[in-house]
């Protein structure tokens, strides 16, 4: 009998910590999203206003929809490009691939950098006066010499996407190298002997076996892309205008620039919805594999 | 249908030599077994024939075509892997159909050929299953069916039975032999199991250290091993190899003198004689006496290991004989199948000279 109670007692500290640091703030922000709280007027939250914050975001705010479109395009581009490029690199670097890099650790370097640092360095790289990339592109393609990368809405967005891909390729590549290395070698060799070309062996034998790992990579990367904030904040701060403003940046902007805490909380909770869907699939894949 | 020829093939990885200057001719429709301990280069030799490894030097011919620069898919060989190598995401039917698919065989022929290949190895009702739903023996059958669904020039089999349990291995061995006879296709088979080699092969190539030590029929290899390695590797229990010298046709080693063995007079000689040619008799009535070291009952006979000098010698006794450890017994030797080897070169030397 005592054992039955003891086990709950033993996990209690962990439960308390998780509740205090994760669940309690979540509940607070959810409650906040149904209240009005202008930090510029009062330091205590105001009255409950029902779904008004949500309806304001969804129905009255073109900037919210702009941020949603930016986030969606950003996610599709970064997830797609990162996965494709990382898969290509992983195929070259995996055991039995064409390249042998004994110092694969070098590869992880960009991932070891904080996203904010990636943002700052890319901002400098594309600086019109002394940026390395700016000068480099100008040299390669002269018409681009006069382009001010971060001042043009489309190009600024492209630079954000590039910085994200650059930062994420190493990690995704490592995960995929692991996945490729775990494939049974004989299946691919059997395909070659059966008469498959390199591409056919990849398409018919490697890719289907790699699908679970690819699914996890895509879901995981999508979650991270949707909640991108720090990199954008340091690189363009959402600009020019709102051209690179993601939902996370939009929520931050409303909370800490306009001090509209209740509205910011509702935006954050709208973002949670796609995350829940993705997390559901992610955990399902992970636990099915385990 | 085609033979396979290796001309001075060498495989090196850096300083490590896997296969050393190997030449080998496999005849059309022959069942050739590459036999040797692990690491002897037998699998590497097969993988070079399949095109999965590139030889460092030398030429590989299949039929009348040099295939060194051909991709595996262009060599028209089929291979059965030790771990089956089945495609886990495909059904048995899709697995067997894959060679037809990538070789652009018209779809109208698929069903008949798949059914024929599946029937040959009794897979009929398993076609819609996934490999993970099959037992080891069934998976091996799928691998055979996939290899036989088209008519390749050469079958390559890399220890295909080693993952099966002992009983299944024996029955599959017989089926395999029948299958090869039926298909009449050149087959190269890699194994470390000498029983498999003896039972299956038309000819056996015994390999060690990347070199073929002897290439001959199973009988020839068993009766006339070319050197000490082959003599010790083939046969179970293995051949007794007793170091000593000859003097005027008599073999001399510590504690024993065996007359009329042959070999003239020379030092550094190893006498090779199989346990079945040594019979345990009462002390004093054989060629020599020796104390018992251990006895093992095999069922149809008893194996008695005795101590001769510092060496162990294994002999056979009748099944009802019981001897205690340390007891003195006599050993009667039949020299008609005995061999002499030079202990320096390890080659067999003629007994008549």
Interface residues (C-beta under 8 A of the other chain):
Chain A: X184 X186 X187 X189 X190 X191 X192 X193 X194 X195 X196 X197 X200 X204 X205 X208 X209
Chain B: X50 X51 X52 X71 X72 X73 X77 X78 X79 X81 X82 X83 X84 X85 X86 X87 X88 X89 X98 X99 X102 X103 X146 X156
